[in-house]
């Protein structure tokens, strides 16, 4: 049974009131005809019609009947019993069968509703024939046609309501998806801008201050001692100012570090990336570290993490691989990242031109990121033989710079 009725719209509320008025009008008609025709049982007919109206009015008024399928079925059976008694007293009660069809189809499941409509039609035909004292085809056509119209109207309305609900749910899902997409795009844009600013600060301001510091140190060594030369004291003050500003620039870079690298190292971020990839996709991603780990510059950590993210994204989307190995190797004067999968592979020479709207997951974007740090990116692949991607970044220059900065 329909235990929960849909929320009423102005249209459905108007239809419900029309049904109520129709039943009341038909009951009044049966009672009025009995009185007007001075039928022998006119008083009883009026009483039964009034009782039927009271029982029917209890349905919309009682909350239990609206909430409980069992209570609604009992109410519907009671209304039908009252109508049956009225039908035995007045032939005009046969018209009440038409609104009863709508009640039965609305409150009962489809099969039970059809059975109730068929039974009501049979009772209406039989009762009307008994009052007329004869039976003809016309007596069957009226109630049967009314039943068919009721079935068509109710089933049509139910189909339209289901379609409307599906569209409403789709619209809600689309609205939620658009909101999620907007938030994701905003977050991605913020992260990309943070990364760009960090890279710009590191590659321009921080490197420039580091160079200024080295030049001032060289100038300080070439000048006489600070006790004998005011210029030497100025150079020392300028070098100290460069050191302070370089430290401030590095604090900016650290503050703009991607969330995956916050309170972590490149190795930790890569290990979490592999674990997340294995959990979310049908591929086993394993992470390995070789060599003696050393602290890496922030720009190197960001580049290695982005290259690994891009490589794993390509593996999940295009390779159809079941296993991928990610290795971070510390090799003294440089650091290397290797991503090897057992996927379908491809022809590196047959790749299409880079797509500016691809989101940065292409080989061209990875290669540009590595080359910006004077590194190299190589890709080895062939159809059916998997893919091996290797990125190498030099460490000698940053290491020297760090030593100079802390003198």
Buried (B, 14 or more C-beta within 10 A) or exposed (E): BEEEEEEEEEEBEEBBEEBBEBBBEBBBBBBBBBEEEEBEEBEBBBBBBBBBBEBBEEBBEBEEBBEBBEBBBEBBEBBBEBBBBBBBBBBBBBBBBBBBBBBBBBBBEEEBBBEBBBEBBBBBBBBBBEBEEEEEEEBBEBBBEBBEEBBEBBBEBBEEEEEEEEEEEEEEEEEEEEEEEEEEEEEEEEBEEBBEBBBEBBEEBBBBBBEBBBBBBEBBEEBEEBEEEEEBBBBBEBBEBBBEBBEEBBEBBEEBBBEBBEEBBBBEBBBBBBEEBBEEBEBBBEBBBEEEEEEBBBBBBBBBBBBBBBBBBBBBEBBBBEBBBBBBBBEEEBBBBBBBBBBBBBEEEEEEEEEEEEEBBBBBBBBEBBEEBEBBBEBEBEEEEBBBBBBBBBBEEBBEBEEBBEE
